[in-house]
């Protein structure tokens, strides 16, 4: 017995093999996928994909996930990881600004979660154990915006009434007040105090981010914005102290408020759209009921030993992977597999940890090395999602070069002007003018303004973008991969076919109205229960139900139920039962000792799936990845818009399939189930349906908020328009700097013109960003 070459799960004895495919596989689905892919993955390749991960994957110890407020870039991750690993007892740490969480591995004998959270809290970052209420930093940011908005409005009012008329030479001579007299001094003092509050309080997160970026040696967007705001503030403070009237506190106000509002808006959208990884752990069973000679005892799941016998009751989750040794029941594996059909389990059948027992009762013998499939999916999701931070943001890369260059240029300008005989004050002001004119206001606004506009347009189409990197990566997508169940299909059970006696459906509905199985709900929805009274209802776990309807004994269920009761099954109805599609659940309906009908239930394809796939196929390659067997996937293979179908793919192999596709092309994954979560995270762009599981939504970069596939093509149209808008903004910002900076260096640009030029540049960026991307479908370059 070994591990599957594709997904890493244990293989049966003998394993699934094929002479034309290298490796040994746990099931026919993995073997088929490996044979279909152009480059068959080696065992070493798959091990590297599934197990390499970050350092926390390779370190033993107690684990915890912490919510951390204030992370918004890869620099934050690096700083917090370094801070955490310096703490006593912490063996490894990994931060993910995408999920806003940290994964900590620690020695429980030397520290605990509370101590780790307290130690990580530094420089304005706040780490805490998982909480379900609204984060405190949301309230803090709201307060910062209210304070900044009030004082910023007051500053701008002073500018409009008293300063701009003087700068522009309009209004009465000398302005409304004498700026060089006591009244002017009082005015400047008020402006300085209010700007200091806005910069120091509202802009604190930006200043903190800039300080952290310097500490770890990676200039980022925060440093870029902080330079813009503090340079304008510092120059204006110095000018005010020297008795000058040309001050630019308004620039500091605009930069701080615009960027803070944009970041806050995007963070709020992300928090509304995504579940937290720690929330998923709440759905998993932390305890197990172990059977002993004296009865049962409740123990923590992590102390379960191999071959322990565990009692699972109706409504509970299976604690660990194992095999049924006693009892029978219907198991809902949707949390793990994402498939909507409960599976009947009887002695000898394998069950997976994390699955829910919806009907009956089971005794499960734990596997030799007890593991939990749901746990492995969560761990796989974490390591795939946060193992690589993705491409560094364009503006951060620019900042790493642009910010140091500006300071060097300003220093050289001062030295140059002194060398050519300028006075110390004049040379200093010229150097400061270079910093002022270089303040990247437009550059700082280019990305957040365009991103905010893109998010707005996406929301109007029922799309929530939870990761701004998607605005750069989505337009590059070549292949769109779809999950089938719950994504291309509705995921809801309905009656698909009825055969036999006309009374079969109504009698089945009369009995099934007392059951809780999804198939029972579908039958009751499809047929009006028979009017005769129902008595003696009996549930046969994992097999079906029975009752007396009027004077008729009625049974509804699978083949074993009817045959075990010795009831006659006509050949034509048995053929109909056995020929039901693999993705459906057929049920016999019989009364008075004979099967009279067959009811087939299953989920339906979404009505819009063909048109959506056809639209995407115009610009992308479309593939489908499903756990269904090839028979159930045949309608997809027959559709001309679908380029390839991977059928029979087990849960943990979906991410491996996406990894293999990503080796040669950029891939977007569309899914809704927890089993899709690792694949969503592994894809270049993950798109989740909001009605799907929280784990899938947490893994996604994009969430479709409507119960329809129609917004999916718009994801690529909107992101293309937004990326184009960012490039336009950056192009204009660099054009402005390319013209203004040389003039400032030459000493021919005065501060007043610099302020007007910066204001104009920023205004153009704002106007360009706020244009709707309504022509996105026809305006692609």
C-alpha positions in Angstrom: 0.0 0.0 0.0 1.5 3.4 -1.1 0.4 6.9 -1.9 -1.4 8.1 -5.1 0.9 9.7 -7.6 -1.6 12.4 -8.3 -3.3 13.4 -5.0 -1.2 11.7 -2.3 -4.0 9.6 -0.8 -3.4 6.0 0.1 -3.8 3.5 -2.8 -5.7 0.3 -2.6 -4.1 -3.1 -2.9 -3.6 -3.5 -5.9 -3.5 0.2 -6.9 -5.1 1.6 -10.1 -2.5 1.5 -12.9 -2.2 1.6 -16.7 0.7 0.6 -18.9 0.5 3.9 -20.7 0.5 6.0 -17.5 3.4 6.3 -15.1 2.6 5.9 -11.4 0.1 4.2 -9.0 -3.3 5.8 -8.3 -6.0 5.6 -5.6 -8.9 5.6 -8.0 -9.8 5.5 -11.6 -10.5 9.2 -11.6 -6.9 10.0 -10.7 -5.6 7.6 -13.2 -7.8 9.1 -16.0 -6.7 12.6 -15.1 -3.0 11.7 -15.1 -3.4 10.0 -18.5 -5.2 13.0 -19.9 -2.7 15.6 -18.9 0.0 16.2 -21.5 2.8 15.8 -19.0 2.1 13.0 -16.5 3.1 14.2 -13.0 5.8 12.3 -11.2 5.4 11.3 -7.6 8.1 13.8 -6.7 6.3 16.6 -8.5 3.1 16.0 -6.7 4.8 15.7 -3.4 6.4 19.0 -4.0 3.1 20.6 -5.0 1.1 19.2 -2.0 3.8 19.2 0.7 6.4 21.8 0.0 4.5 24.8 1.3 5.9 27.3 3.8 7.9 26.6 6.9 4.8 25.9 9.1 4.1 22.8 7.1 7.4 21.2 8.1 7.4 22.0 11.9 5.7 20.0 14.6 3.9 21.6 17.5 0.6 23.0 18.5 -1.1 25.2 15.9 -3.3 28.3 16.0 -4.7 30.8 13.6 -4.7 34.5 14.6 -6.7 37.4 13.2 -4.3 40.2 12.5 -5.5 43.7 11.6 -3.4 46.1 9.6 -1.8 43.8 7.1 -2.1 44.8 3.5 1.1 43.9 1.7 3.9 41.4 1.5 6.1 43.7 3.6 3.6 43.4 6.5 3.8 39.6 6.2 7.6 39.6 6.4 7.7 41.9 9.4 5.1 40.0 11.4 6.7 36.6 10.6 10.0 37.9 11.9 8.4 39.4 15.0 6.5 36.1 15.8 9.5 33.8 15.3 11.5 35.9 17.7 9.0 35.1 20.5 9.8 32.4 23.1 8.2 29.1 22.2 7.2 30.0 18.6 8.6 27.4 16.2 7.3 28.8 12.9 5.0 31.5 11.7 3.4 32.5 8.4 1.3 35.6 7.8 -1.1 36.1 4.9 -2.4 39.6 4.2 -4.8 38.0 1.7 -6.7 36.3 4.5 -5.7 38.7 7.2 -4.5 35.9 9.4 -1.3 34.2 10.8 -0.6 30.5 11.1 1.5 29.9 14.2 3.2 26.6 15.2 4.3 26.8 18.9 5.5 24.8 21.9 2.5 24.6 24.3 4.9 24.0 27.2 6.6 27.3 26.7 3.8 29.6 25.5 0.2 29.8 24.6 -2.1 31.5 22.0 -2.7 34.6 24.1 1.0 35.2 24.7 1.7 34.8 21.0 -1.0 37.2 20.1 0.2 39.8 22.6 3.8 39.4 21.3 2.8 39.9 17.7 0.8 43.0 18.4 3.3 45.8 17.6 3.7 48.8 15.4 0.0 49.2 15.2 -0.7 45.6 14.1 -3.2 43.9 16.4 -3.2 40.1 16.7 -6.0 38.3 18.5 -7.6 34.9 18.7 -10.4 34.4 16.3 -13.5 36.5 16.9 -16.8 36.5 15.0 -17.8 40.0 15.7 -16.7 43.0 13.6 -13.0 43.7 13.9 -12.0 46.6 16.2 -9.8 48.1 13.5 -13.0 48.7 11.4 -14.3 50.9 14.2 -10.9 52.6 14.6 -10.6 53.3 10.9 -14.1 54.8 10.9 -13.1 57.1 13.8 -9.9 58.1 11.9 -11.9 58.9 8.8 -14.5 61.0 10.8 -11.8 63.0 12.5 -9.7 63.4 9.3 -12.8 64.4 7.3 -13.8 67.1 9.8 -10.4 68.7 10.1 -9.6 68.2 6.5 -12.8 70.0 5.5 -11.8 72.9 7.8 -8.4 73.2 6.2 -9.8 73.2 2.7 -12.3 75.9 3.7 -9.4 78.1 4.9 -7.6 77.5 1.6 -10.7 78.3 -0.5 -11.5 81.5 1.4 -8.0 82.9 2.2 -5.1 81.1 0.5 -6.1 80.2 -3.0 -7.2 83.8 -3.9 -3.7 85.0 -2.9 -1.9 82.2 -4.8 -4.0 82.8 -7.9 -3.9 86.6 -7.7 -7.7 87.0 -7.6 -9.9 88.9 -5.2 -8.9 92.1 -3.3 -5.2 93.0 -3.1 -3.5 91.1 -0.4 -6.5 88.8 0.0 -9.2 88.9 2.6 -6.6 89.0 5.4 -3.0 90.1 5.5 -1.2 86.7 5.5 2.1 88.3 6.7 0.4 89.9 9.7 -1.1 88.6 13.0 -4.3 87.4 11.3 -2.2 85.5 8.8 -0.2 83.9 11.6 -3.4 82.8 13.3 -4.7 81.4 10.1 -1.5 79.4 9.4 -1.4 78.2 13.0 -4.9 76.8 12.7 -4.2 75.1 9.3 -1.0 73.6 10.7 -2.7 72.2 13.8 -5.5 70.7 11.9 -3.2 69.2 9.2 -1.0 67.7 12.0 -4.1 66.0 13.4 -5.1 64.6 10.0 -1.5 63.4 9.1 -0.7 62.1 12.6 -4.0 60.5 13.5 -5.9 59.6 10.3 -2.6 58.9 8.5 -1.0 56.9 11.2 -1.6 53.5 9.5 0.2 54.9 6.4 3.1 56.3 8.4 3.3 53.0 10.3 3.4 51.0 7.0 6.1 53.3 5.7 8.2 52.7 8.9 7.8 49.0 8.7 8.8 49.0 5.0 12.0 50.8 5.9 12.7 48.5 8.8 12.5 45.4 6.6 14.2 47.1 3.7 11.4 46.9 1.1 10.0 50.3 0.1 6.2 49.9 -0.6 3.1 51.9 -1.5 2.8 53.2 2.1 6.2 54.7 1.9 5.3 56.3 -1.4 2.2 57.9 0.0 3.9 58.9 3.2 6.6 60.7 1.3 4.0 62.6 -0.6 2.1 63.6 2.5 5.1 64.3 4.8 7.1 66.2 2.2 4.2 68.5 1.6 3.7 68.9 5.3 7.4 69.3 6.1 8.0 71.8 3.3 4.9 73.8 4.4 5.9 73.8 8.0 9.4 75.1 7.2 8.0 77.7 4.8 5.6 78.9 7.4 8.4 79.1 9.9 10.4 81.2 7.4 7.6 83.6 6.9 6.6 82.3 3.5 2.9 82.2 2.4 3.2 79.5 -0.2 2.2 76.4 1.9 0.9 73.1 0.7 -0.9 71.5 3.6 -3.8 70.9 1.3 -1.7 68.3 -0.6 -1.1 66.3 2.6 -4.8 66.4 3.5 -5.9 65.1 0.0 -3.3 62.3 -0.1 -4.0 61.0 3.3 -7.8 61.1 3.1 -8.0 59.7 -0.5 -5.8 56.7 0.2 -7.4 56.0 3.6 -10.9 56.1 2.2 -9.9 53.8 -0.7 -8.1 51.3 1.5 -11.0 51.3 4.0 -13.6 50.8 1.3 -11.7 47.8 -0.2 -11.2 46.3 3.3 -14.8 46.5 4.1 -15.8 44.8 0.9 -13.3 42.0 1.4 -14.5 41.4 5.0 -18.2 41.3 3.9 -17.4 38.9 1.0 -15.1 36.4 2.7 -15.4 33.9 5.5 -12.4 33.5 7.7 -10.2 30.4 7.7 -10.6 30.0 11.4 -14.4 30.0 11.1 -14.2 26.8 9.1 -12.5 25.1 12.0 -15.7 25.7 14.0 -17.6 23.3 11.6 -15.2 20.5 12.3 -15.6 18.1 15.2 -13.0 18.6 17.9 -14.1 15.7 20.0 -14.9 12.0 19.4 -17.1 9.5 21.3 -14.9 6.4 21.8 -16.5 3.0 22.5 -15.1 1.2 25.5 -16.1 -2.1 27.3 -17.9 0.1 29.8 -19.8 2.2 27.2 -18.6 5.3 25.5 -16.3 8.2 26.6 -15.9 11.6 25.0 -12.2 12.4 24.2 -10.4 15.1 22.2 -10.1 14.1 18.6 -6.3 14.5 18.6 -5.9 11.7 21.2 -7.8 9.1 19.0 -5.5 6.1 18.3 -5.5 3.9 15.3 -8.2 1.2 15.4 -10.2 3.0 18.1 -13.9 2.5 17.6 -15.9 5.7 17.5 -19.6 6.1 17.8 -21.2 8.7 15.5 -24.8 9.6 15.9 -27.3 11.3 13.6 -26.4 15.0 13.1 -22.8 14.6 14.1 -19.6 14.8 12.1 -17.3 11.8 11.6 -14.2 12.8 13.7 -11.5 11.0 11.7 -11.1 8.9 8.5 -12.0 5.3 9.1 -14.1 2.3 8.2 -17.7 1.4 9.3 -17.7 -1.7 11.6 -21.3 -1.5 12.8 -24.6 0.3 11.9 -25.8 2.0 8.7 -26.6 5.5 7.7 -26.5 8.2 5.0 -23.4 10.4 5.1 -23.3 13.9 3.7 -19.8 14.5 2.4 -20.5 18.0 1.0 -18.1 19.8 3.4 -15.3 17.7 2.0 -16.3 16.5 -1.5 -18.7 19.4 -2.4 -21.0 16.8 -4.0 -24.7 17.2 -3.1 -25.8 13.5 -2.9 -25.5 11.8 0.5 -23.9 8.4 0.4 -25.2 5.2 2.1 -22.7 3.6 4.4 -22.8 0.1 5.8 -20.2 -2.1 7.5 -17.0 -2.3 5.5 -17.4 1.1 3.8 -14.8 3.8 4.3 -15.9 7.2 5.7 -14.0 10.4 5.7 -13.3 12.7 8.6 -15.4 15.9 8.4 -18.4 14.2 6.8 -21.8 14.6 8.5 -24.1 11.7 9.3 -27.6 12.9 8.2 -29.4 9.6 8.8 -28.8 6.5 11.0 -26.0 5.7 13.3 -22.4 4.4 12.8 -19.5 2.8 14.6 -16.3 3.8 12.8 -12.9 2.2 13.4 -10.3 4.9 13.0 -7.6 4.4 10.4 -4.2 3.2 11.5 -2.8 6.7 11.6 -5.9 8.8 12.4 -6.3 11.8 10.1 -9.2 14.0 9.0 -9.8 14.7 5.4 -11.4 18.1 6.2 -8.3 19.1 8.2 -6.1 18.2 5.3 -8.2 20.3 2.9 -8.0 23.3 5.3 -4.2 22.8 5.6 -3.9 22.4 1.8 -5.9 25.6 1.3 -3.8 27.6 3.8 -0.5 26.5 2.3 -1.5 27.0 -1.3 -3.2 30.3 -0.6 -0.4 31.9 1.5 2.6 30.0 0.3 3.2 32.6 -2.4 2.1 36.2 -2.0 1.7 36.6 -5.8 3.3 39.2 -8.0 4.4 42.3 -6.1 2.2 45.2 -6.8 3.3 47.4 -9.6 3.3 50.6 -7.6 5.3 49.0 -4.8 8.0 48.0 -7.3 8.0 51.6 -8.6 8.2 52.9 -5.1 11.3 50.8 -4.4 13.2 52.7 -7.0 11.3 56.0 -7.3 11.4 57.1 -3.6 15.2 56.7 -3.0 15.8 58.3 -6.4 13.8 61.4 -5.5 15.7 61.9 -2.2 19.0 61.5 -4.0 17.9 63.9 -6.7 16.8 66.5 -4.1 20.2 66.3 -2.3 22.1 66.6 -5.6 20.0 69.6 -6.5 20.9 71.4 -3.2 24.6 70.6 -3.6 24.5 71.7 -7.3 22.8 75.0 -6.6 25.3 75.7 -3.7 28.2 74.9 -6.1 26.8 77.5 -8.6 26.7 80.2 -6.0 23.2 80.1 -4.6 22.6 81.0 -1.0 22.0 78.3 1.5 18.3 79.2 2.0 17.6 79.4 -1.8 19.4 76.1 -2.4 17.5 74.4 0.4 14.1 75.7 -0.9 15.0 74.5 -4.4 15.8 71.0 -3.1 12.5 71.0 -1.2 10.7 72.2 -4.3 12.1 69.1 -6.1 10.6 67.0 -3.3 7.3 68.9 -3.4 6.9 68.6 -7.2 8.0 65.0 -7.0 5.5 64.2 -4.4 3.7 61.4 -6.2 0.2 62.5 -5.5 -1.1 61.3 -8.9 1.1 58.2 -8.7 -0.2 57.5 -5.1 -3.8 57.9 -6.2 -3.5 56.1 -9.5 -3.9 52.5 -8.2 -6.4 53.0 -5.3 -8.7 55.2 -7.3 -8.8 52.9 -10.3 -9.2 49.9 -8.1 -12.0 51.5 -6.2 -13.8 52.3 -9.4 -13.3 48.8 -10.7 -14.7 47.4 -7.4 -17.7 49.7 -7.8 -18.4 48.5 -11.4 -18.0 44.9 -10.3 -20.4 45.3 -7.5 -23.0 46.7 -9.9 -22.7 43.4 -11.8 -23.0 41.2 -8.8 -19.2 40.6 -8.4 -17.1 41.2 -5.3 -13.3 41.4 -5.9 -11.6 40.3 -2.7 -8.0 40.5 -3.8 -6.8 43.6 -5.8 -4.1 41.4 -7.5 -6.8 39.9 -9.5 -7.1 43.2 -11.4 -3.7 42.5 -12.9 -3.9 38.7 -13.3 -7.5 38.1 -14.5 -6.9 39.8 -17.9 -4.1 37.4 -18.5 -6.2 34.3 -18.0 -6.1 31.7 -20.8 -8.1 28.8 -19.4 -11.3 28.9 -17.3 -11.9 25.7 -15.3 -15.4 25.0 -13.9 -16.4 22.7 -11.1 -19.7 20.9 -12.1 -21.9 20.2 -9.1 -23.2 23.4 -7.5 -21.5 25.5 -10.1 -22.6 24.4 -13.6 -25.5 22.7 -11.9 -27.9 24.1 -9.3 -26.7 21.7 -6.5 -30.3 21.2 -5.4 -32.1 17.9 -5.7 -35.1 17.6 -8.0 -37.1 14.7 -9.4 -35.7 14.0 -12.9 -37.6 11.0 -14.0 -40.6 8.8 -13.0 -41.5 5.4 -14.3 -44.3 2.9 -13.5 -47.6 3.3 -11.8 -49.1 6.8 -11.8 -49.7 6.6 -8.0 -46.0 5.9 -7.3 -45.0 9.6 -6.9 -47.9 10.6 -4.6 -47.5 7.5 -2.4 -43.7 8.1 -2.2 -44.3 11.7 -1.2 -46.7 10.6 1.5 -44.0 8.5 3.1 -41.0 10.8 2.4 -42.7 13.8 4.0 -41.6 12.4 7.4 -37.9 11.9 6.3 -35.1 14.5 6.2 -33.0 13.1 3.4 -32.4 15.5 0.4 -33.9 12.9 -2.0 -37.0 12.9 0.3 -37.3 16.7 0.0 -37.1 16.4 -3.8 -39.8 13.8 -3.9 -42.1 15.8 -1.6 -41.5 19.0 -3.7 -42.4 17.1 -6.9 -45.5 15.3 -5.9 -48.6 16.0 -3.8 -48.6 13.5 -0.9 -51.4 10.9 -1.2 -54.5 11.8 0.8 -54.7 8.6 2.9 -53.5 8.8 6.5 -49.8 7.7 7.0 -49.1 5.5 10.0 -46.2 3.3 11.2 -43.4 5.4 9.6 -40.1 3.5 9.8 -36.6 4.7 8.8 -34.1 2.2 7.4 -30.8 4.0 7.7 -28.9 4.1 4.5 -31.6 2.2 2.6 -34.9 4.0 2.6 -38.2 4.5 4.4 -41.5 2.7 4.8 -45.0 3.3 6.2 -48.6 2.4 5.9 -50.5 4.7 3.7 -54.2 4.0 4.1 -54.4 0.2 3.9 -51.2 -0.2 1.8 -47.8 -1.0 3.0 -45.4 1.3 1.1 -41.6 1.1 0.8 -39.4 3.8 -0.8 -35.7 3.2 -1.2 -32.8 1.4 -2.8 -32.5 -2.1 -4.3 -31.3 -3.7 -1.1 -34.3 -2.5 0.9 -36.9 -3.9 -1.5 -35.0 -7.2 -2.1 -34.4 -7.7 1.6 -38.1 -7.5 2.2 -38.6 -10.1 -0.5 -40.7 -7.9 -2.7 -41.0 -8.6 -6.4 -39.1 -6.2 -8.7 -40.3 -6.3 -12.4 -37.5 -6.6 -14.9 -38.5 -3.4 -16.8 -38.4 -1.3 -13.6 -35.1 -2.9 -12.5 -33.7 -1.9 -15.9 -34.9 1.6 -15.4 -33.4 1.7 -11.9 -30.0 0.5 -13.0 -29.8 2.7 -16.1 -30.3 5.9 -14.1 -27.4 8.4 -14.7 -24.5 8.1 -12.3 -25.1 11.6 -11.0 -28.6 10.8 -9.8 -30.2 8.7 -7.1 -32.9 6.2 -8.2 -35.5 4.9 -5.7 -37.9 2.1 -6.0 -41.5 2.7 -4.9 -43.5 -0.3 -4.0 -46.6 -1.4 -2.1 -48.2 -4.6 -1.0 -45.1 -6.8 -1.8 -44.3 -5.5 -5.3 -42.3 -2.6 -6.8 -44.7 -0.4 -8.8 -42.5 2.5 -9.9 -39.0 4.2 -10.0 -38.3 7.8 -9.0 -35.0 9.3 -10.1 -33.7 12.4 -8.4 -30.7 14.6 -9.2 -29.6 18.1 -9.6 -30.2 20.1 -12.8 -27.8 22.1 -15.0 -28.2 25.8 -14.6 -30.3 27.2 -17.5 -27.6 29.8 -18.3 -24.6 27.5 -18.3 -24.4 26.9 -22.0 -24.6 30.6 -22.9 -22.0 31.5 -20.3 -19.6 28.8 -21.4 -20.1 29.8 -25.1 -19.3 33.4 -24.3 -16.2 32.5 -22.4 -15.1 30.1 -25.2 -14.8 33.1 -27.6 -11.7 34.3 -25.7 -10.7 31.4 -23.4 -10.2 27.7 -23.3 -12.9 26.1 -21.1 -12.4 22.9 -19.1 -14.5 21.2 -16.5 -13.2 19.3 -13.4 -15.7 17.0 -11.7 -15.9 14.2 -9.2 -18.7 12.6 -11.3 -17.9 9.6 -13.5 -17.5 9.9 -17.3 -21.1 8.9 -17.8 -22.5 11.8 -15.8 -20.1 14.2 -17.4 -21.0 13.2 -21.0 -23.3 16.2 -21.6 -20.3 18.4 -21.0 -18.0 16.5 -23.3 -20.7 16.8 -26.0 -20.8 20.6 -25.7 -18.6 22.2 -28.4 -17.7 25.2 -26.2 -16.1 22.8 -23.6 -12.5 22.0 -24.6 -11.8 19.3 -22.1 -13.5 17.4 -19.2 -11.6 15.9 -16.3 -14.1 13.4 -14.8 -13.8 11.2 -11.7 -11.4 13.6 -9.9 -11.3 13.0 -6.1 -11.3 16.1 -3.8 -7.6 16.4 -3.1 -6.7 15.9 -6.8 -8.5 19.0 -8.0 -5.7 21.3 -6.9 -3.2 19.0 -8.5 -5.1 19.2 -11.8 -5.1 23.0 -11.6 -1.4 23.0 -10.8 -0.7 20.8 -13.9 -2.8 23.1 -16.1 -1.0 26.2 -14.6 2.4 24.8 -15.7 1.7 25.8 -19.3 -1.1 28.4 -19.1 -2.8 30.9 -16.8 -5.9 29.4 -15.1 -9.0 30.7 -13.5 -11.1 28.2 -11.4 -14.8 28.6 -10.8 -16.3 26.6 -8.0 -18.5 26.5 -4.9 -17.7 23.5 -2.7 -15.1 23.1 0.1 -13.4 20.5 -2.1 -12.9 23.3 -4.7 -11.1 25.5 -2.1 -7.6 24.3 -2.7 -8.1 24.4 -6.5 -9.5 28.0 -6.2 -6.5 29.0 -4.2 -4.0 27.2 -6.5 -5.5 28.9 -9.6 -4.2 32.2 -10.8 -7.7 33.5 -10.2 -10.3 31.8 -8.0 -14.0 32.6 -8.6 -16.5 31.3 -6.0 -20.3 31.4 -6.0 -21.4 33.1 -2.8 -24.0 30.4 -2.1 -21.1 27.9 -1.9 -19.3 26.8 1.3 -17.5 29.4 3.4 -14.2 27.6 2.7 -14.6 28.0 -1.0 -15.5 31.7 -0.6 -12.5 32.2 1.7 -10.1 30.8 -0.9 -11.4 32.8 -3.8 -10.1 36.1 -5.3 -13.6 36.9 -6.7 -17.1 36.1 -5.3 -20.2 36.1 -7.5 -23.0 37.4 -5.3 -25.9 36.3 -7.5 -27.1 32.8 -7.8 -26.2 32.8 -11.5 -23.1 32.2 -13.7 -23.9 35.2 -15.9 -21.5 37.6 -14.0 -18.5 35.3 -14.6 -17.6 36.7 -18.1 -17.9 40.2 -16.6 -15.1 39.4 -14.2 -12.6 39.4 -17.1 -14.2 42.4 -18.8 -14.2 44.6 -15.7 -10.7 43.6 -14.6 -9.3 44.3 -18.1 -11.0 47.7 -18.0 -9.6 48.4 -14.5 -6.1 47.3 -15.4 -6.2 49.6 -18.4 -7.4 52.5 -16.2 -4.4 51.9 -13.8 -2.0 52.0 -16.7 -3.5 55.2 -18.0 -3.3 56.8 -14.6 0.3 55.7 -14.1 1.2 56.9 -17.6 -0.1 60.3 -16.9 1.5 60.4 -13.4 4.9 59.6 -14.9 4.4 62.1 -17.8 3.8 64.8 -15.2 6.9 63.9 -13.2 9.0 63.6 -16.4 8.2 67.2 -17.2 8.0 68.8 -13.8 11.0 67.3 -12.0 13.6 68.5 -14.5 12.1 72.0 -14.4 12.2 71.9 -10.6 15.9 70.7 -10.6 16.7 73.6 -13.0 15.2 76.0 -10.5 12.7 77.5 -13.0 9.6 76.0 -11.4 8.1 77.9 -8.5 6.2 76.3 -5.7 2.9 77.8 -6.8 3.1 76.3 -10.2 4.2 73.0 -8.7 1.1 73.0 -6.5 -1.2 73.8 -9.5 0.5 71.1 -11.6 0.2 68.5 -8.8 -3.5 69.4 -8.3 -4.2 69.2 -12.0 -2.4 65.8 -12.3 -4.3 64.4 -9.4 -7.6 65.7 -10.7 -7.1 64.1 -14.1 -6.3 60.8 -12.3 -9.5 61.0 -10.2 -11.7 61.9 -13.3 -10.2 59.1 -15.3 -10.7 56.6 -12.5 -14.3 57.5 -11.8 -15.4 56.9 -15.4 -17.6 53.9 -15.6 -16.2 50.9 -17.4 -19.4 50.6 -19.3 -17.7 50.2 -22.6 -15.5 47.4 -21.3 -16.8 44.8 -23.7 -16.0 46.8 -26.8 -13.0 48.9 -25.7 -10.4 46.3 -25.3 -7.2 47.4 -27.0 
